[in-house]
């Protein structure tokens, strides 16, 4: 289709907004829908509802070029009937038992079914939003457990039956197309992915997705984001269940890799080795790789905790004991507690002590506080009688709303002023480049610095007058 596809994206959150903006950037016509009407109004007014480098500019460019629009969820019938492809990109929060809550996905699937069963109201509507000759391709972009493709198919049919489809099967095909976006790098990961995974039983749906992603696969769109030579992006095709499992397995493996290095870092502390040197030595092995070998306070965010938990829930459904995944979570939880232990070792009691948390978002280049170690550490410190002051360049106000006892500073040195100890929680660039001598001058004895990300130079910290405590650094 030379003019690009008509695409609907249901869910204008992190994944949906990045997906829609990037598909519009490579030449498709995209409408992003969201049930939060205030969010829709903000996006229509050019105001971003989240912090993600580069995404705001891409959204603005798409709107100006007439290829990206926003609408409320109530417009789903019109969007579904005029689209070639509709992405389901809604939240799948963690349920009480750890499994993924699919109620948002179910609501959208039924809505698509109802839309497909409805005829346009009049000839003018038909001319404006013609029904496609090909079946509508419904794409699961949300992270969903294995079997969700069949579940969505069932619910689309249920939705069609609700309004009476005249006994005819609604024309649609379901595809699993998991996302592998890193917060803080969503635009880059969308336009220059390591791979695109598509799971479907339909050759027709497969070819639609291949054509939809062709500009990205062939790197044939204009960009100044990536100076590397253009190399075709792998297009991985598989069945629905395998595509769904690929997403969970990828995040579970990365979480396990981090927990493994944290286990090694704990042993390094006991034997006097430096985990950063160990990570360099093993990371040069091509079978292992250097990424995700950083020891510290562990992983957080919205994806790793939720996806590992959901995979463990799947194992329980089949009465399978997921020993390795259970250990991965256990090690991660213990790493957070080590921050408190390290502080107690030097401060003895935390009552009445001022502790500065440097960085509050769960990782740099995002304002996301979901699963953020900072909040758990702050709560623990507060319960032990410490006065906690936090700093983050973008997530400070949101953290204060989440945790009223947390005092928020708007400069790292303000947070350090009068502190007995500081904890590096998020390795923002400005925290990596702190003037450590100035930090020591501002702090009170014993001037403890717990480097929760091993982001700073221990010798420079000590030379500046700080009592440095890293993770696994001998």
N, C-alpha and C positions, 0 to 999 in steps of 0.2 A: 504494500500500500504506500505509494509514493508520497502522499500527503500526510502520512502518519496515522496513528490509530486514535479513536475516541476512547478515552480511559476514564473510569471512575475509581476513586480511592476513598473507601469508607474508613474514616478515622484520620484526623489531622493532628495526631500526636507526633512523637518523635519519628517513628518508622514511616507512618503515612505521609507526613509532610516532606521528609527527605525523598521518599519514593516518588511522590507526585511532582515535586520541583525538578528532580533530575530527569524524569521521563519527559516533562515539558521542555527541558533544556535541550534534549536530543531530538526534538521535533514532533512530539505527540501533543494532542489536545487533551488536557487533564482537568477534571473537576474533583476537588477534594471536599468531602462531606464530613461534618462532625455534629454530634448532638449538642455540644456546648455552643450555644448561639453567641455567647460573648466571645469565645475563641474565634468563631467565624468572623464576627464583626471586626475583631482586632486584625485578623489576617487581611480582610478586605481593605482595612485602613492602613495597611503596610506596617503593622506592629507585630513583632514576633512574640509568640507565647512562651518560647523557651530559648535558652542560650546554646547556640551551635555555630561554630565558626564557619563563615561562608554561606550558610543556608539563607540568611536574610536577603543577601544580595541576589541569590539565585531565584528566590520567591519573587522579589520585586521585578526582576528581569522577565520572569515568566508571565506575570500579570500585565506588565507594560506591553509585552509582545502578543497578548491575547491568547496565549497557549495555556494559561493556568488560571483557574477560577475557584471560588470557594462557595459552598452552599450548606444549608442546614440539612440534617438527616432526613427531614420531611420531604426533601427533593429526591430521595433515592429512587422512587418509581420512574421519574422522568430521566434521571441519569442512567439507570439500569437499561431502560428501553432504547436509549440512543447510543450506548457504549458497545464497543467490540470486546472490551476487557474490563472487569470490575475487580479491584483488589480489596480484600478484607484485611484491614490493618488496624484492628481495634485491640484494646488491651485485654490480656488474658491473665488477670491477677491470680496470685497464689491463694488457693482455698485453705480452709482450716486444717485439712489433712495433708497439705503440701501439694496436692494435685492442681492442675491448671483449671481455673474457672472459665468455662466456655460460654457463659450466659450472653456475653456481648457478641460473640461470634454467632451464636444461635439466633439472636435477634436480627442481625444483618442478613443471615441466610434466609430466614423466613420472609424478610422484607423483599429480598431479590425475587423469591418465588412468587410473592403476591404481585410484584411489578410485571413479571414475565407473563402472568396470567391475565393481566388487564390490557384491554385494547385501548389505544388512544381515544380521547373523548370525541374528536371530530377530525375532519380532513385537514384543517390547518395544523392541528397538533401532529398529525401523521407526517405532514410535510416538514415540520420543524424537527421532529425527532423520529425518523423512520426506523421501523424495526429492521434489524440487520438480517440479511439472508442467512448468514452463518450463525451457529449457536453462540450464545454469550459464554465467554470464558470467565469463570469465577475462580479467582486466585486467592488461596490462603497465604497471606503474607504474615499474619499473626503467628506467633510461636504456639503451636498446638500439638497435643500428644498424638502418638501413632493411632491411626484409625479415624482421625478427624476429617479426612477427605470424604470418606463414606458418610460420616455423620452430617457434614455440610450438604452433601447431595440429598440425603433423606429430608433435611429441613427445608431445602429449596422446594422440593416436591410438596412437603407439608404446607408451605406458604402458598403455593399455587392452588392446592386443594381448598384452602380457606376461602378463596374468592371464587372458586369454581372454574377449573380450567377446561370444562367441556369434555373431560375425559382424555384430553390430549396431553402427552408428555411435554412439559415446558422445555424449550430448546436451550440447553446449557451444558457446559462441560466443566468439571472441577479439576484444578491443578494445585499442587503444593509447590510454592516457590519461596523457601525460607530466606530470611534476611540475615546477613552477617555483618551488620554495621557496628562500628565502634563509636560510642559517644565521644564527641570531640573531633571525629574524623568522618562523619556520616556522608558528607558530600563527596569526599575523595573515595570512600569505600563504595559508594553507589556508582560513580562514574568509572572507577578503576578497580573493580572487584578482583579478588583472587580467583573466583569462579562464580558461575551462575548455576544454581541447581534447580531443576524442574522435574517434578514427579507427576506423572499422569499415565492413564491407561489409553489415552486418545492420541493418535497420530495428528489429527487435525488441531487439537489444542496445543500440542507440542510445536507445530509449525507456526501457530499464531504467536506463541511466546518467543520462538526463535526470531521471528520477524520483528516483534516488538523490541527485543533487546539487540537487534542487529547493529545499530550505531555504537552500542557499548561493546559488543563482542568484537567488532572490527575496528573500534576506536576511530570512528569516522565522523566525529563531531568536533567543532572548533573548541579549543581549550588552551589555557595557559597554566593549568594547574599541575601538569605532570611533564617534566622535561625529558623523561625517559623515552627510548625508542618505542614505537607503538608495536605491541605484541597482542595477538588475538587472545581474548579472554576465554578460558575453558568453559564450555557449555555442557554441563553434566546432566544427562537424562537418565531417569530411573522411574521406578514405580512410586505411587503415592506414599506407602508406608516407609519406604527407604528414605525418601526425601525428608519426611517428617523426623525420622530418626537421625539423619545427618545433622540437623540443627541441634538437637539435644546432645548428641555425641560430641560435637565440636566444642560446645561450651563446657560440657562435663570434663572433657579431656584437658582443656586449658585451665579450668579450676583445679583439677588434679595435679597438673604440672606445677602450679603455684604452691599448692599445699605440700607437694613433694619437696620443693626447694626449702620451704619453711621447716619441714622435718629435718632436712640436712643442716639448715642454719642452726637449729637447736643443738644438734650434735657438734657443730663447729664451735659453738660457745663452750661446750664441755671439754673438747680436746684442744682448743686453742688455735683452730684453723680460721681462715677468713672466707666466708661464704661467697663474697664477691669474686675472689680469685678462683674459687671452686666453680662458680657459675661460668666464668670466662673459659676455664679449661674444658668443661664438659660441653659448653655451648658451641665450641668449634667443631664438635663431632656432628657431621651432617645428618646423622640419624636422630640427633636430639634437637639441634638448633638453639640459637641464643635467646629467642624471645620467650617471655613469660617465665624467666628464671630469676626474677628479682625477689629476694626474701624481704620480709617485713611484717606488717600487720595484717596481711592477707587481702583477699578479694571481697568486693562488695558490689554495689550497683543494683540495677533492676533485673539483669539477665542471668548472671551466674547463680545467685541464690535461688531464684525462681526456677530456672531450668534444671539445675541439679536436683532440687526438691521434687520437681515434676517427674523426673526420670526415676527417682527413688520410689515415687508413688506408683509409677507403672510397674516397677519390679514387685511391689507389694501386691498389686492386683493379680500377679501370676505366682504369688507365694515364693518369690525368688529373693534371696538375701544378697543385697548389693553391698558387699563388704567394703570394696574399694571406695565407692561413692560415700558410704557412711563415714569412712575414715577421712576422706577429703573434707567433709563438713566439720568433723570433730577437730582436726588440726587447725582449720581456719578459725573456729570459735576460740580455741586456746590462744591463738596469736593475739587477738584483741586483749585478752586478759594479761598477756605478758607486758603490755604497756603499763598497766597498774602495778605489776610486780616490780618492774624496773624503777618506777618512781618511788615505790615504798622502800626499796633497797637503799636509796640515797637520801630520801626525805624522811624516812622512818614513819612518821605519821603524815597523813594528807590533810588533817583537820587544820583549817586556817591558812593553808598554803594556796598561793595563786599559781595556776597552771595555764599556760598559753597553748592553744591548739592552732597550729599553723596549717591552714587548709581545711575546708569543711566538706566540700563536694567529694563524691566517692572517687573521682579521678580528675586530673586537670582538663581544662577546656570544656567543662560542662558545669551547669548549675544544678545537676541532679543530686538529690540527697537520699534517694531510695537505696536502702541497704548501706548507707555511708557509715564507715567505721567511726567517724568523728562523733556521731550522735550517741552511739553505744558507749564510747569512751567517756564522753561528757557526762552521761547519766551515771556511770560508775563513779567518776570523780566527785560528782555532786553528792551522791549517796554517802561518800566517805568524808564529806565535810570540806572539800576543796572549793575554792572560788575559781570558776572556769571562764576564761576569756578566749574567744575564737576569732580568727581572721580568715577571710576568703575573698578573692577579688570579685566574685560574682554571686556566691551562694550565701553570703552573710545574713542578709535580711530574712531569707527563707529559713535558714537554720534557727534564727531567733524566734520565728513564728512557731517552728516545730518544737522548740525547747526553750520555754520562757526563762528558765534559770540561767541560760547561757548569755553572757555578756558578749556583744559583738563589737570588735574594733574595725576601723576602716583603713588601717595601715598595720603592717606586720610589726613595726617597731612600737606602735602604741600598745599592741597586744603583749609585747615582751616587757613593757615598762613595769618594773616592780615584781615580775614573775620569779618565783623560786625555781620553776622548771618550765620547759617548753617541749612540745611533742610535734614533730613533723608528721602530719597525717596525709596531706595531699601535696605531691611534688610539683606545684606550679613553678614556672620558670623564675619568678621573682623570689620564691622561697629557696630555690636552689642557689640563687645568687645573693643571698643575704650577706650583709657585712657582719661577719661573726664577731669581730671585735666590738663593734657598736652594740650588737645584741648582748654581749657579756656585760658591757658597761651599764646597760639599762636594767639588767636583771639583779635579783637578790641572791645571796649565797643560799644553797651551794651551786646555783647556776647550772642545773642539769639540763642537758639536751638529749631527749630520746628521739632518735632518728628512725621513725617508723617506716621509712622507705629506703633507708641506706642511700639517701640522695646527696648527702654532704660529705666533704672530705674530713675524716676523723682528725688528722694531724692539724689541719687548718682550724678546726673547732677548738682543739686543745690549745693551740698557739694563741687563739683569740681569748682564752680564759674560760672556756666552757668545759663542763664535765660531760664528755660525750659518751652516749650509750646507743650503740647500733644494734642490729639483729644479726647474730652469727658472725660477728667481725673479730673473733678472737678474744 
